[in-house]
Structures are given as C-alpha cells and as structure tokens.
Amino acid sequence: MKSTKTAVGVTVAGILAASLSLGAQAVPEQPKEWEKCAGVAKAGANDCGALDGSHGCAGQAKEDNMPTEWIYVPAGTCDKITGGEVKAVKPAKS
C-alpha cells in the first residue's frame, strides 16, 4: 500500500511539473515587428486592402491564398508558411 501511494504521489508531482513547464512556453513573446504576409489569407479574412488595389478594405478577399491578399503575422513567421511571401515589415506598437 505504501509503494502505491508513493507511486501515485510521484506521478501527480510529475504531471504538475510538466504542466507548469508547458504553461511557461505556451505564450510566445510579444512581437517586436510584424510582416505583411501575402498569399496565405483565407477568403474574407484578409487584413486591409489588396496589394493590386482591387479593393481597399479588410475582409474582402474572394478566394483563399490569393497572391494579392495579405495578413499581418509576427516577423519571421511568413517564411514558415507554405505560399507566404513577405511584402513589408513594420514595428509593433509599444
């Protein structure tokens, strides 16, 4: 009985320690810069106007992954997305 309680205690302690270490890594640092990433926006989910000037507002992308539609992503992210192309970089607000 004593070894069962010890095993349960060690298991619970391990789970708590693992969850605390995962929780510390779950939230990334606040971005210092943002990239205008073209070619990855979903239909109706673009940020602001099209690069070709076909419209001037957010949410007007007619198809997924159009090369003229873009979204802002943290700097360094766009190159990791298949089809993403960095069009501009801007500093984050402080």
Order of alpha helices (4+ residues) and beta strands (2+ residues): alpha-beta-beta-beta
